[in-house]
Structure formats: C-alpha cells, structure tokens
Amino acid sequence: MDAIHPLPEYRHPEYRQEDQSPGALTIPLLGSILVTGGAVYLCCTPPAQPSLTWPSVFFFAFLYLLIAACVHSFTIWSVCRLLRDYLTFPVIYLIAAIWVSTAWLPLMTVLARERSPWTSLVPPLISASAVLFLKRSNLGSALQLAIAGEPKLTPHLFHVEDPPPLLKTVLPAGAAAVAFELAILALVAHYPFRSGLLFAFSAALIASIYPLRAETSQNLRIPIRPLAADSFVVFLLLVMALIPYLQHSGFAHAIDNFIRHSLIPPAEVLPKSVLQRTSRASEYSGVVLVLPAKPHEKLIPPPPASQQHFSGAIAHPVIIPFDGVYWYFKPQDGHPRPDARRTQGDPAKVNIRSTDFLPLEMEAHQKLGTSVSLDCCSALRLALRNADDRPGEIAVEILLKNARTKDSTTLSLGTQTLASSREGKATLNRAPVDELLRFPIPRSIHQKQFDEIVVVLKPAAERSRAGAHIAIQQFELVP
C-alpha cells in the first residue's frame, strides 16, 4: 500500500498577519531609520549664507523629503528581498507604515544644522510612532491568532489571571518621568540633540504602555490618511526651517530668531527671582576688557563717492586700527553694569565664562571720535584673528551706531560666519587663523552717519556660555 502523505497547508494568496512574527519588523524599521538618516545627513545641506528665494525654499523642502522617501523605499525593498524567507510582510505596507517615522529625519537634520533647540522635539516623534507601529503589529497578530481559533490553555473553569507585577507596571512610567526631566535639563544647558534622545526614550516608554484599540481586520491596510498627513506636516515644517536662509528678508530674520532661541525662554522674560539668583551666583556682573593704547593718526574719512568721481583721484581704503574695548555681559543686562570688572587683557587668550545656565554676550566696541558719512564707502572690511580651537560655529555681525543723534540710531551690515569656525575646521591646539570679512554697505543707508563700530560675536548655542577667543585687528573703509 502506498504511503499516505498529508496535503500541504493552503495559504490564501493575500497576506494575513498570523503568517509573520511581528518581531521581524524591527529589522526594516531600524534599517530604514539608520540608512535614511545617514543619506539625509549627507545630502540635505542648507546654504552657508542666506541666499534662497521663496520658490527655492519650497523646492529644497520638497527635494529633501523626496530624497528621504526614495532612500527609505529602497532600503525597505532591499531588506525584504534579503530576508524574504523570514519577512513576509507586503513591501508596500512596510514602506507606508514605517514612513510615518522616517519622514521626520529631513526636518531633524535641517534643525540640527541650524543648532536649533527645536531639534529636541523631533526624535520623540520618531520613537513614539515607531513603537506604536511595532505594538500595533503585535496586537494585530494576537487578534488574528485568536480569530483563527488558537487554543488557549485554561487550567480551571473559572480562571482569573494574575495581575502584572508592580515593578513591571511602575518601572516604565518612572523611567519615562526621569528621562523627561533629564531631557529638560539638557535642553536648558543648550544640548538639544542629547535632550532629543532623552525625550525619544521617554516617548518610547510611554508609547509602549499606551493602550491601543483592538482591530479585527483580517488583512493589512495601508495607512493612507496618516501617511499623507504626516508628509504634509513635515513639508510645511521643512519650509519654516528653511525660511532663515532667505536672502535680505526681515521675516526670515524673525523666523531665524524663533527657530534658534524661542524654545528656551530669553532672559528678559525670566522671573526676576531667577535673574537675581544668577546675578548673585556670578563672580562679576560683567567684564570690560581694555586693550593697551595704540598710537594712530586722527581719522580722516574718505570723501563722498560723488566728489571722488569728479576729482578723478584714486581713493584708498581708510585703515582704522582697533583699540577699543570688549564687553562681556549677561543677556538680561544689555551691556556691562557699572560694577563690572575692568581689566586689561588679550581676548584671544583670556578665559571668561558664564557661571550659570545663561549664555555670555560678547561685543567689541570701537569709537571713532568723529562722525563718518556712509556715502563715502561701498563696504567695510573687518580683519580679525580667530584663536579659538573649540568646536562650534561663530557668527559675526557689524553694527554702526551714531550716538550724536537724539534717537541714537543703530544700523546692521549683516551677519557672516567665520570660515575657520565651520565644522571640521576647528581642531585641538590649532594655530590662530587670520580672516578678512567684507560687509557691503547698502545704498539705502548712504545718507546716514556713524561714530562707533560694534562687532557682535555670536557663538553656537553649545558654546555660548564662554567668550570666544577672537581678537579684532582693524577695520577698513572701502571707497
């Protein structure tokens, strides 16, 4: 008699959740986040200077999102191909479901490059959506097994399940609370990325204990609405994150201040008790660094451009050696207080730090002794020496003041980032670097006058509690 072989088990051509262990979803999820994150970090690089137009802002936001979507889709497809014997979830479903987490990576990259404190709010969105995705898959598999008639062992007719251990119930909530508080401290200390990781850990723990409603659908469904809503929200936030790179826009400057500083309360809105405590904790309310007197001739500004044209003479730049003072003060003061320490020193060598969590403002002031009309110059050149070898970009803004007028007007010539402070340029024990920055003078302010030049040094947030090791050498008024 021939042997009787059992018939092979019939499997419906459509995929069902009981065919796959949900734990296998961790591989494509983590793979997509890591690969897409690396690709986005390499490709999504905003311009170094504000040079975008409104159409280019929307274009770059769409391009960054498109790059992330393409890399994400290719990564999921590759993982499913490599693990096709172990991973039988539909590829299109995985691409759509995991995209809800991966779509936030371009926004996090742009905010991180801007060193914005808002960076800390993106990682928890990624971790929470990822944990909910895995948990929903686990719940779906359990429900499908129950619907399929999976036998359940019941040792007694009336069986009451034991409650979960107290430690298992309390530990996730307690750990989430501790991580959240540590994240707040890291954010106040100007470590947005570390704060974001702690926020992400806290959000993942909360999502793991969050109850989900049971669904009895037999087949997987692609989350079209969450997919579209998530992509649209990320696109709008990317547009907002790129607005600071608009050229010559006051609105861009306001958005830049909002992105870089609004998450942490500025000093002027902090409670008075906090400001008083920080003032008492400081050894000095501020420092005024004075340079040794330098002999130089009396400033004779170049003639206006119209007189240069008619005279036919070749006008040369006017050199103004810097022999002013450096101000170090707290943001809530606006300038050094009368009791600030006044001392001589070299700003490229002295170490002046904030003694609390507030940043330290640093400015260089050069008084001219006479009023200079801006119609004599097309640009102002600034020569400085950067002796700072600490990581973190340093931006420089030029302000022109006129104290001789009743309203004491102040004009800004813009902000530029020191090339020697960019990522990868600052190395330990690096020799001082001389730089020359050129600030064009717009024609719209040619009728104005100034008698003081102010150099505002703006270090990155992670290094803003210490004065920059930068020495101003001289100014040049370019005809």
DOTI-464178 format. One line per field, with one value per residue (C-alpha): residue number from 1; residue in three letters; x, y, z. Coordinates in steps of 0.001 Angstrom, whole numbers, plus 500000, padded with zeros to 6 digits. Example, Ala and Ser with C-alpha at 12.3 -4.5 7.8 and 13.67 -1.06 7.14 Angstrom:
<batis>
num c(1  2) .
residu c(ALA  SER) .
X c(512300  513670) .
Y c(495500  498940) .
Z c(507800  507140) .
</batis>
This chain:
<batis>
num c(1  2  3  4  5  6  7  8  9  10  11  12  13  14  15  16  17  18  19  20  21  22  23  24  25  26  27  28  29  30  31  32  33  34  35  36  37  38  39  40  41  42  43  44  45  46  47  48  49  50  51  52  53  54  55  56  57  58  59  60  61  62  63  64  65  66  67  68  69  70  71  72  73  74  75  76  77  78  79  80  81  82  83  84  85  86  87  88  89  90  91  92  93  94  95  96  97  98  99  100  101  102  103  104  105  106  107  108  109  110  111  112  113  114  115  116  117  118  119  120  121  122  123  124  125  126  127  128  129  130  131  132  133  134  135  136  137  138  139  140  141  142  143  144  145  146  147  148  149  150  151  152  153  154  155  156  157  158  159  160  161  162  163  164  165  166  167  168  169  170  171  172  173  174  175  176  177  178  179  180  181  182  183  184  185  186  187  188  189  190  191  192  193  194  195  196  197  198  199  200  201  202  203  204  205  206  207  208  209  210  211  212  213  214  215  216  217  218  219  220  221  222  223  224  225  226  227  228  229  230  231  232  233  234  235  236  237  238  239  240  241  242  243  244  245  246  247  248  249  250  251  252  253  254  255  256  257  258  259  260  261  262  263  264  265  266  267  268  269  270  271  272  273  274  275  276  277  278  279  280  281  282  283  284  285  286  287  288  289  290  291  292  293  294  295  296  297  298  299  300  301  302  303  304  305  306  307  308  309  310  311  312  313  314  315  316  317  318  319  320  321  322  323  324  325  326  327  328  329  330  331  332  333  334  335  336  337  338  339  340  341  342  343  344  345  346  347  348  349  350  351  352  353  354  355  356  357  358  359  360  361  362  363  364  365  366  367  368  369  370  371  372  373  374  375  376  377  378  379  380  381  382  383  384  385  386  387  388  389  390  391  392  393  394  395  396  397  398  399  400  401  402  403  404  405  406  407  408  409  410  411  412  413  414  415  416  417  418  419  420  421  422  423  424  425  426  427  428  429  430  431  432  433  434  435  436  437  438  439  440  441  442  443  444  445  446  447  448  449  450  451  452  453  454  455  456  457  458  459  460  461  462  463  464  465  466  467  468  469  470  471  472  473  474  475  476  477  478  479) .
residu c(MET  ASP  ALA  ILE  HIS  PRO  LEU  PRO  GLU  TYR  ARG  HIS  PRO  GLU  TYR  ARG  GLN  GLU  ASP  GLN  SER  PRO  GLY  ALA  LEU  THR  ILE  PRO  LEU  LEU  GLY  SER  ILE  LEU  VAL  THR  GLY  GLY  ALA  VAL  TYR  LEU  CYS  CYS  THR  PRO  PRO  ALA  GLN  PRO  SER  LEU  THR  TRP  PRO  SER  VAL  PHE  PHE  PHE  ALA  PHE  LEU  TYR  LEU  LEU  ILE  ALA  ALA  CYS  VAL  HIS  SER  PHE  THR  ILE  TRP  SER  VAL  CYS  ARG  LEU  LEU  ARG  ASP  TYR  LEU  THR  PHE  PRO  VAL  ILE  TYR  LEU  ILE  ALA  ALA  ILE  TRP  VAL  SER  THR  ALA  TRP  LEU  PRO  LEU  MET  THR  VAL  LEU  ALA  ARG  GLU  ARG  SER  PRO  TRP  THR  SER  LEU  VAL  PRO  PRO  LEU  ILE  SER  ALA  SER  ALA  VAL  LEU  PHE  LEU  LYS  ARG  SER  ASN  LEU  GLY  SER  ALA  LEU  GLN  LEU  ALA  ILE  ALA  GLY  GLU  PRO  LYS  LEU  THR  PRO  HIS  LEU  PHE  HIS  VAL  GLU  ASP  PRO  PRO  PRO  LEU  LEU  LYS  THR  VAL  LEU  PRO  ALA  GLY  ALA  ALA  ALA  VAL  ALA  PHE  GLU  LEU  ALA  ILE  LEU  ALA  LEU  VAL  ALA  HIS  TYR  PRO  PHE  ARG  SER  GLY  LEU  LEU  PHE  ALA  PHE  SER  ALA  ALA  LEU  ILE  ALA  SER  ILE  TYR  PRO  LEU  ARG  ALA  GLU  THR  SER  GLN  ASN  LEU  ARG  ILE  PRO  ILE  ARG  PRO  LEU  ALA  ALA  ASP  SER  PHE  VAL  VAL  PHE  LEU  LEU  LEU  VAL  MET  ALA  LEU  ILE  PRO  TYR  LEU  GLN  HIS  SER  GLY  PHE  ALA  HIS  ALA  ILE  ASP  ASN  PHE  ILE  ARG  HIS  SER  LEU  ILE  PRO  PRO  ALA  GLU  VAL  LEU  PRO  LYS  SER  VAL  LEU  GLN  ARG  THR  SER  ARG  ALA  SER  GLU  TYR  SER  GLY  VAL  VAL  LEU  VAL  LEU  PRO  ALA  LYS  PRO  HIS  GLU  LYS  LEU  ILE  PRO  PRO  PRO  PRO  ALA  SER  GLN  GLN  HIS  PHE  SER  GLY  ALA  ILE  ALA  HIS  PRO  VAL  ILE  ILE  PRO  PHE  ASP  GLY  VAL  TYR  TRP  TYR  PHE  LYS  PRO  GLN  ASP  GLY  HIS  PRO  ARG  PRO  ASP  ALA  ARG  ARG  THR  GLN  GLY  ASP  PRO  ALA  LYS  VAL  ASN  ILE  ARG  SER  THR  ASP  PHE  LEU  PRO  LEU  GLU  MET  GLU  ALA  HIS  GLN  LYS  LEU  GLY  THR  SER  VAL  SER  LEU  ASP  CYS  CYS  SER  ALA  LEU  ARG  LEU  ALA  LEU  ARG  ASN  ALA  ASP  ASP  ARG  PRO  GLY  GLU  ILE  ALA  VAL  GLU  ILE  LEU  LEU  LYS  ASN  ALA  ARG  THR  LYS  ASP  SER  THR  THR  LEU  SER  LEU  GLY  THR  GLN  THR  LEU  ALA  SER  SER  ARG  GLU  GLY  LYS  ALA  THR  LEU  ASN  ARG  ALA  PRO  VAL  ASP  GLU  LEU  LEU  ARG  PHE  PRO  ILE  PRO  ARG  SER  ILE  HIS  GLN  LYS  GLN  PHE  ASP  GLU  ILE  VAL  VAL  VAL  LEU  LYS  PRO  ALA  ALA  GLU  ARG  SER  ARG  ALA  GLY  ALA  HIS  ILE  ALA  ILE  GLN  GLN  PHE  GLU  LEU  VAL  PRO) .
X c(500000  501248  502190  499644  501160  499297  498093  500119  498559  496600  497597  495388  497119  496541  498832  497443  499125  499313  501766  504516  506180  505874  509340  510810  509553  512329  514908  513380  512336  515814  517439  515339  515927  519707  520212  517768  519178  522713  521676  519675  522571  524916  522536  520346  522769  521279  523346  526057  524655  521087  520731  517407  514274  510735  510463  513810  512695  509699  511863  514506  511856  510283  513702  514808  511543  511847  515411  514271  511310  513430  516147  513523  511639  514824  516009  512719  512639  516253  515655  512543  514468  517353  515069  512272  512357  511846  509983  506706  505012  503986  506672  504220  502690  506077  507100  503911  503744  507405  507447  505400  508563  511221  509617  510818  514520  514991  513439  515657  518732  517965  517195  520355  522483  520910  521724  518115  516705  513625  515767  514953  511255  511770  513359  510375  508030  510172  510467  506800  505485  507970  506952  503249  503835  505524  502903  500039  501592  501913  498303  497132  498932  497486  493981  494362  495533  492515  490172  491771  490857  494174  493595  494035  495092  492772  493669  490394  486825  486850  490352  491401  494665  497193  497788  501140  503954  504008  507555  506590  503757  505572  509055  508232  506311  509023  511815  509870  509456  513161  514192  511813  513298  516851  515840  514608  517922  519879  517748  518326  522056  521919  522356  519353  520391  521091  517830  516075  517479  516192  512812  512765  513457  510684  508226  509074  508331  505023  504043  504889  502307  499730  496558  495547  492059  491768  491085  489631  490510  491786  494136  496621  495614  497933  497503  496765  495485  498289  500797  499528  499025  502480  504176  502286  503095  506784  506845  505379  507804  510706  509622  509609  513039  514467  512994  516056  518070  516010  518120  517518  514320  513269  510693  513494  515434  512394  511869  515572  515331  512229  513879  517159  516047  512299  512130  514261  512831  515022  516492  514184  511095  512613  511285  513127  513931  515822  517760  518639  519887  522021  523435  524370  525943  528225  531603  531249  528153  530250  533757  535162  538414  540617  543457  546711  546565  547712  549183  547322  546565  543356  540639  540086  537156  537308  535350  531879  531707  530393  533437  535771  534185  534536  538054  539352  541614  542118  540671  542370  540796  540955  542525  541150  543267  541154  541963  538516  537069  535450  532205  531206  527774  524563  521692  519266  521627  522145  525570  528065  526799  528614  530093  531552  535223  537501  540870  543487  543996  544076  540658  542418  543980  541709  539067  535819  532858  529291  528808  525194  522979  522608  524756  527515  527240  530466  530871  533818  533304  535408  534641  535774  535743  534077  531035  531552  529039  528177  528061  531870  532107  530885  531887  533500  536206  536918  540267  540356  542315  540494  542496  539551  540048  536757  534093  531087  530449  530963  528951  529984  527590  528619  526566  527097  525950  525555  525459  525408  521774  518828  517461  520931  520332  521880  522409  523269  525505  524525  525967  528644  530016  533761  535088  537665  534885  532901  532549  535842  537945  538418  540942  542632  545730  545203  547290  545425  543779  543573  540371  539107  535342  533718  530367  528735  527062  523614  522868  519665  521675  524235  522736  523319  526275  528032  530663  531022  531568  530289  531307  528846  530259  527583  528895  526830  524421  526527  529461  527633  528480  532139  533714  535208  538992  538808  540798  539735  542715  541435  538627  538884  536514  536439  535604) .
Y c(500000  503404  505760  508490  511976  514896  517589  520789  523568  526018  529667  532436  534473  537620  538054  537584  538794  535353  534318  536538  537134  540859  540912  540676  544199  545630  544916  547022  549701  550250  549726  552449  554933  554400  554332  557150  559228  558857  559716  562731  563994  563825  565256  567753  570635  574158  577006  578570  582093  583407  583089  581334  582716  581659  579213  577655  577259  575178  573325  572341  571289  569019  567766  566827  564971  563235  562086  560626  558873  557312  556080  554800  552871  551349  550312  548593  546827  545657  544315  542460  540928  539821  538411  537129  533717  535313  538512  538049  541365  543120  545556  548340  548074  548325  551311  553187  552237  552907  556165  557779  557533  558090  561203  563330  562754  565639  568111  566903  567236  570820  571894  570195  572032  575293  574258  574945  573869  572669  569713  568080  567717  565603  562374  561665  561844  559256  556901  557127  556387  553512  551883  552294  550671  547637  547409  547625  544797  542652  543349  542517  539181  538262  539110  537126  534088  534389  534681  531655  529588  529347  527154  528869  526848  527347  525127  525837  526512  529921  531192  534654  535868  537209  540971  542021  542607  546043  546676  545917  548434  551244  550949  552227  555234  556076  555729  557899  560630  560579  560687  563604  565635  564906  565998  569335  569861  569024  571459  574276  573508  574009  570356  569929  566641  564933  566328  564890  561419  561557  562812  559942  557375  558828  558881  555271  554108  555978  554576  551031  551196  553194  551097  550530  549657  546108  545699  542550  543187  540069  541805  544612  548044  550828  553904  556399  559264  559184  558835  561908  563993  563155  564011  567299  568418  567579  569504  572635  572428  571995  575158  577019  575622  576886  580396  581742  581102  583626  586470  590014  589273  590717  587949  585416  587098  586855  583173  582557  584003  581903  578687  579236  580736  580577  577164  578316  581449  584501  586271  589262  587093  585018  585621  588313  585817  583661  586636  587752  584280  584092  587543  586614  583385  585233  586383  589517  591028  591589  592186  595082  594064  597044  596924  598845  602197  602121  605209  606075  609158  611100  609561  611381  609705  609383  611940  611054  608948  611880  614022  611124  610784  614476  614865  611795  610960  607350  606838  604343  602422  604123  601881  602069  600040  598544  599950  599784  597609  594176  593746  590513  590601  588662  588891  590462  593417  594546  595966  595650  597066  599900  597352  595210  594357  596443  594927  594720  591557  589796  588391  585636  584321  585139  582650  584339  582056  582311  580886  579795  578425  581791  582487  585104  588025  589339  592585  594682  598471  600945  604658  606841  610260  611838  611234  609422  609581  606249  607718  607642  603861  600864  598306  597820  595185  593567  591925  589604  586710  583528  581721  579563  575808  574713  573127  575238  577946  581636  584305  587966  590913  594527  597336  601029  603440  607190  608456  612105  611935  612168  608708  607068  605089  601662  600126  596495  595463  591811  588654  586325  583031  582643  580070  578926  578015  575754  572045  570210  573400  573787  571258  570987  573192  574769  577833  581179  581951  585443  586230  589195  589710  592136  593720  595636  598939  599211  602368  602822  603957  606160  609305  608010  608723  606735  607366  603883  600379  597412  593819  591319  587800  585088  581606  578458  577563  574700  577042  580283  580260  581140  584109  583443  583667  586250  589469  592321  593652  596575  597995  599219  601739  600783  603694) .
Z c(500000  499073  501918  502646  502700  504320  501977  502041  504085  501960  502264  500999  498286  500350  503305  506820  509991  511598  508852  510251  513589  514358  515891  512398  511686  513853  511133  508323  510826  512259  508860  507262  510092  510044  506258  505508  508359  507001  503449  504573  506707  503704  501092  502939  503485  503572  502068  504211  503711  503291  499519  498860  497254  498120  495184  496096  499732  498633  496119  498674  501199  498578  497429  500963  501533  498157  498908  502218  500584  497828  500198  502638  499929  498514  501980  502856  499484  499900  503411  502282  499377  501592  504287  502078  503795  507210  506419  504560  505223  501987  500888  500053  503525  505253  503118  504007  507692  508540  506546  509330  511470  508794  507291  510225  509515  506991  509431  512277  510044  508993  512566  513845  511256  512439  516032  516929  520308  518396  517302  520636  519721  516591  517996  520317  517318  515541  518505  519530  516029  515643  518932  518136  514740  516319  519065  516580  514582  517720  518632  515127  515129  518512  517333  514126  516073  518345  515365  513736  516779  518558  521631  524947  527961  530953  533901  535709  534737  536381  535865  536995  535542  537996  537770  536294  538781  540351  539168  535573  535803  537610  536091  532534  533863  536390  533836  531370  534001  534909  531232  530610  533480  532317  528811  530167  531969  528805  526815  529310  529160  525351  524343  522017  520410  523737  525012  521958  522640  526217  525010  522491  525221  527364  524447  523540  527091  527160  523757  524894  527701  525757  525232  521618  520442  519175  515449  513897  510263  508514  506152  506481  505274  504159  506428  503644  505813  508428  505593  503727  506868  508210  504910  504558  508115  507661  504369  505984  508907  506475  504681  508005  508906  505590  505832  507742  504560  502569  501229  502562  504459  507803  508083  507660  510476  512764  511916  512478  515988  516632  515441  517242  520550  521178  522855  525813  527490  526848  529799  529565  530233  533017  536535  538477  541222  538713  537386  540901  541807  538681  539346  542901  541663  539269  540441  538307  536738  533601  532309  530270  528599  527733  525216  525564  523798  520167  518511  515329  513308  513576  511447  508170  506392  502609  500585  499299  496160  494089  494943  494154  490735  489826  491200  489372  492311  493281  496752  499026  501902  505278  507932  511485  513960  516709  520140  521681  524437  524650  526552  528313  529931  530600  528076  530555  531143  527541  528467  531337  534614  536419  538847  536027  536349  534110  533251  530507  528516  525166  524130  522170  525392  528343  529513  530529  531243  532454  535936  535364  532604  530834  527752  527726  525314  523751  521807  520587  520572  518572  518970  516061  517729  514698  512531  509233  506407  504818  501307  501300  501380  499435  502067  505442  505833  509175  509926  512930  514400  515447  518136  519230  518724  520291  518031  517104  514537  515342  513536  513331  512987  512310  513874  513098  515803  515904  519482  518356  517256  519631  518780  518794  515599  515002  511551  510863  507954  508313  509822  508462  509771  510239  507786  510336  512786  510475  511097  510672  510683  514438  515720  519100  519524  516104  515317  515230  511885  510367  508483  506483  506225  503799  504687  501796  502675  501030  499075  501050  504099  502305  503846  507376  509649  512354  515009  516542  515147  517150  516392  517872  518243  518152  519003  518564  521360  522714  523328  524101  527820  527180  525449  522025  521644  518868  518586  516299  514326  512254  510115  506524  504966  501282  498902) .
</batis>
